[in-house]
């Protein structure tokens, strides 16, 4: 019986391949030659374009800070009112710490609420943390471990480690859920059409630092910040804005503007609108003159850790995050403070798994506690 030509060729190919396998033959080994490491170049290199010295960086930093404040429309924030802190609840938690539910003024006619945890049975003053929650229905109740995912009960975890912790409710959650629903910013923009939601929450988180500094238990020179998701990028916005933050950690914070197919999410036309004034610009395909790598770099040389997942969002965008962080590391190197910057990338998605929590809390300990708190010792 005659064989179709194509079938005959395929049969012959399989027969020859089978012969190679049967004889133990293998493809030739690739030729690999010794070489020096190539320079890694990326679009994030513009962070240090024209910058060669620490003095160059300081001049460039002033430009970046101006652009950052313009992005969040900081010029349109209100005057800070008197705090007028009130305590609404005072609870002992297992003898380990006191948990206060407090409120304080953030605008002349607006009060914010927060939980404040204060360690017990240990002499202060203590390091302190501003702990920021994500976009969750539980709001800051999750941060204190009263509801939601206990992996994100940052106040409870950190108070047990010897920190004073303030966990403020985001301005469109908790006691201030607007009529339109949780995390809807329409009412905010009706009151403040020239400001931004990012400017608002950063302003309020800075006031949370003011509250911490009223407490005699707090060491004002050892204040940090950390948060997850919405609270993650809230952390870098705050640390770039307020230099009283000495160490900060972003866990699974938002993405950047460039290389982001969903960039309009930073200025969407509904629900939670971060940066409303730049929407038309983004729709034209144009980006503002500052991006996330430049905002985070404003934190240098103060301590900063970024924790993220390659499988959190668009994979290619998240891989760009690694290149972005490598360039931020160069800023810390330039300033002689490489030990103050770190990043950790995992595959656990949008979460705060055990290994991330251990790293986050250890990083804060290393930068906010005395050296003996993290020092190892030989066995006697």
C-alpha positions, -999 to +999 in steps of 0.1 A: +000+000+000+013+034-010+021+059+018+010+096+016+043+117+012+036+138+043+027+108+064+058+090+052+080+119+061+065+122+096+069+084+101+105+086+091+111+115+114+096+097+144+116+066+135+149+086+134+141+103+167+133+070+182+167+057+171+184+086+187+167+081+220+174+043+218+211+049+212+212+075+241+222+103+217+215+139+230+216+173+214+250+190+217+256+210+248+252+248+244+284+267+243+286+291+272+315+315+276+326+334+306+315+370+305+311+401+327+275+409+338+257+432+313+244+466+324+206+463+330+188+492+313+152+500+317+127+529+313+131+535+351+166+548+345+151+583+341+150+584+379+188+592+380+192+608+346+218+635+350+223+627+387+259+617+397+263+629+433+242+633+464+241+670+458+227+664+423+201+642+438+191+668+464+185+693+436+165+667+416+146+657+447+133+692+451+119+691+416+103+657+422+087+669+455+072+699+438+057+676+411+044+652+437+026+679+456+011+692+424-001+657+415-020+653+447-031+690+446-016+697+480-021+734+477-059+729+480-058+711+514-075+729+543-058+743+573-051+717+601-077+722+629-070+717+666-070+679+671-095+677+700-088+640+706-117+622+723-117+586+736-148+566+730-137+532+742-109+518+763-104+480+763-078+458+778-067+431+753-055+400+772-033+421+795-010+428+765-021+462+754-049+488+757-070+494+727-086+528+725-113+539+700-107+576+694-118+605+672-101+637+663-106+667+639-092+665+604-111+695+590-130+722+608-163+703+604-150+667+601-138+642+626-118+610+618-119+578+639-091+554+647-081+526+670-050+533+691-031+504+707-007+510+736+015+481+750+011+473+786+036+462+813+067+475+795+083+508+800+082+533+772+086+554+752+078+530+724+083+531+687+050+538+669+033+528+637+006+543+615-012+511+602-033+516+571-061+492+560-071+482+525-103+486+506-123+463+528-158+463+542-144+458+576-122+489+574-099+494+603-118+468+624-098+443+603-066+461+613-073+455+650-084+419+645-121+424+653-134+413+619-121+402+585-088+385+578-066+381+609-035+381+586-042+418+583-047+425+620-016+448+620-025+467+651-029+435+672+003+420+658+025+451+663+012+460+698+022+426+709+057+433+696+060+465+716+047+492+693+021+520+699-001+517+668-027+540+654-051+525+628-071+553+612-103+546+592-101+557+556-121+589+550-148+571+530-152+541+553-163+533+589-179+562+607-178+583+575-193+560+548-209+584+524-245+581+512-233+568+478-217+538+496-183+527+511-152+541+493-173+564+470-155+597+466-183+616+447-192+636+479-156+644+486-151+659+452-183+679+455-169+695+486-133+697+474-133+699+435-097+710+432-082+686+457-076+648+453-085+617+473-048+609+475-042+644+489-070+639+514-060+606+528-023+616+529-033+648+548-053+628+572-026+601+577-002+630+585-027+641+612-026+606+626+011+612+632+002+644+651-021+623+673+007+598+680+030+627+690+005+638+717+010+605+735+036+603+762+042+566+754+055+574+719+091+582+710+086+609+683+119+600+666+108+564+660+076+565+640+069+543+611+040+534+587+028+502+570-002+491+551-018+466+526-033+473+492-050+508+495-030+511+527+001+499+509+003+528+485-011+550+512+021+542+530+045+554+503+024+585+497+026+593+534+063+586+538+071+607+508+050+635+522+059+635+559+095+631+569+085+622+605+080+587+591+114+570+597+106+535+583+078+524+561+065+492+544+041+489+514+025+455+510+008+448+477+004+485+470-010+498+437+008+499+404+026+527+387+015+548+358+038+538+329+036+503+315+002+499+330-027+489+307-051+498+335-037+533+342-071+549+340-079+532+373-059+559+390-085+584+377-117+564+370-150+581+365-169+564+393-166+550+428-131+556+443-113+582+423-077+587+434-066+616+412-096+631+394-078+661+379-056+639+356-084+619+340-085+638+307-047+636+305-047+599+309-075+594+284-053+613+258-026+588+265-004+612+284+011+607+318+018+633+345+055+643+350+060+621+380+055+584+386+056+560+415+093+553+413+100+590+418+075+593+447+090+563+465+125+577+459+115+608+478+115+586+510+153+580+506+174+578+527+148+568+552+140+531+555+115+516+530+105+480+522+082+470+492+065+436+494+046+425+463+035+394+442+043+387+406+008+372+403-010+402+417-026+420+387-011+421+353+020+398+352+041+419+328+033+450+348+043+434+380+076+423+365+083+459+356+079+466+393+112+446+400+131+468+375+115+499+391+126+488+426+162+481+414+165+516+402+152+530+435+178+509+452+204+529+432+192+561+449+199+545+483+233+534+471+241+569+459+232+583+493+253+557+511+222+541+528+217+509+509+208+491+541+177+512+544+160+498+512+146+464+505+120+445+484+105+411+485+086+395+456+066+363+461+039+343+443+011+345+469-011+370+451-028+399+469-022+388+504-001+391+536+012+356+541+032+345+571+066+350+555+056+385+544+044+394+579+076+381+595+097+402+570+076+433+575+077+433+612+114+423+613+122+452+590+103+477+612+121+462+643+155+466+626+148+503+618+127+515+648+139+495+678+172+497+696+200+475+681+199+451+711+163+442+702+174+425+670+209+415+679+219+379+679+241+363+706+265+333+709+255+305+731+274+305+764 
